Amino acid sequence: MPQPVHPFAAPAPRIHGFNRPVVEEFRANEGRVGGPFEGGDLLLLTTVGAKTGLEQTSPLAYIRDGARLLVVGSAGGSPAHPAWYRNILAHPMVRVEVGTETYAAVAIPTEGDERRQLFERIVQTAPGFADYQAKVARALPVVALERSRG
């Protein structure tokens, strides 16, 4: 007879190789990192894979919008959406790490006028996103992370 799986026995979330040192530094230094992210607002977003069903953690820049956090699916100006964005479309419940705080959230892609207004605001704070947008034909997604109440 198979043994029940302990809820904490699940494998650790996957972290792509180039993100691993950033995630490790983030967790070791209460959310602070150096290098190209030094001084910026950075969070860790853990999603459930759209195809694999496995958890994956990605470091992302964010800005605050009231109680919610906004992230952009830039993928560094890639022509395709990042994996984390495809994951949230399939599984919008996510885990967010900011500083030393970890909480469940729902990831909500913004659309239309709201997306345009939020993207303009983001670009005022982080102009590099305008450069990424200029590289691609797709509209870079703006996703609101809202803390889960349940």
N, C-alpha and C positions, 0 to 999 in steps of 0.2 A: 504494500500500500504506500503511495507517495506521501512524503512528509509535507505539511503545509509550509509555505515559504514565509519566513519572518519578514515583516514589512521593511525592515532596515537591511535586509539581505540583498536588496536589488543592487545591480552593478552601479558603480559610480558613473555620473554623467560623462559622456564623451567630450573631449576638448581637442579641437584640431591642433596639430603640432605647433603652428605658428602662434596660437593663442595661449598655449599652456604656460609659458613663462609669465605672461601678463596676469593670468588667473591666479597663479601661485603667488606672485608678488602682491596682488590685490588682497588675497586672503591672509597673507603673512603680515600686512601693514595696515590693517583696518580700513581697507578700501583705497589706500593711496598707492600710486604707481609712478614710476619715473619714465624716462624715455620720451617717446612722442606724445604720451598721454599725461605727462607730468603737469599738474596744476589744473587739469580739466576734470569735468564731472564724468565719472565712469561708473557703470553698473555692470553686474553680471546677470545675464538673462539665461535661464535654463528652460528649454522647450522640450516637447516630446516630438520625436521625428515623425513627419508625415508618412513616410514609407516604412521606417524601421520600427517605430514605436519606442525607440531608445531615447533616453534623455541626452541632451547636448547643451553645453554651456558656452556662451559667447560673451566677450567683453564688448560693451557698446557705450559710446558717448550719449549723454542725455541732457535734456533741460527740463526744468520744473514748469508745470502749468497748473497752478493751484495744488490740489492734492494728487494730481497724476503726474507721471513722468512721460516725456516724449522721446522716442528713439526714431532714427531714420534708417530705412533699408537701403543704404547706399552701396554696400559691398565694394567700397573703394572706387566707385565709378564703373563697376562691371556692367556689361549689358544685361545680365540676368539678376533677378532678385536673390538676396542671400538665403541660405538654407533656413536660418532662423525665421525668416518671414514666411516662407512656404510652410514651415512647421506650425506657426501660430494660426495660419488660415485653417489648418486641419484640426489643431488642438489649441484653442485660445487660452486655456488655463496654463499659467507659467509660474516660475519662481524667480523672484527678483532679489538680488543682494546689492545693497547700497551701504557703503561703510561697513559697520558691523551688524547691520540689521538684515534679516532675511524674512521675506513674506510671500504669500501666494497673491497672485494678481491675475486679472483678465487682460489680455492684449486685444485692443480694439483698433483696427485700421481706420484711419480717418479718410473722408472722401470729400470731393467737390470743393466748395468754398472754404469749408473748415480746414481741409488739408492744405489748400493754397495759402490761407492766412497763417496757419501754424508753420508751414515751411518758410514763409517770409520771416517770421519771428525767429525761427531757428537759425536762419542764415545771418541775421543781425548779430546773434550770439556766437555762431560758429560758421564763418564765411566759407570754410572749406567745402561745406555741403553744396554751395552754389557751383563750385568747380566740378564736383562729382556729377551734379545734375547736367552741367553743360556737356559732359562727355557722352551722355546716353540719351536715347530716344524715349525710354520709359520714364514715367513720373516716379521719382523716388518715393516709396511709401513712407508716410508718417504714422507711427503707431503710438497710441496712448496706452500706458500701463496703469490700470486702476486697481488699487488694493482690493483684494477679495474681502467681502464682509462675512463670509461663512467659514 
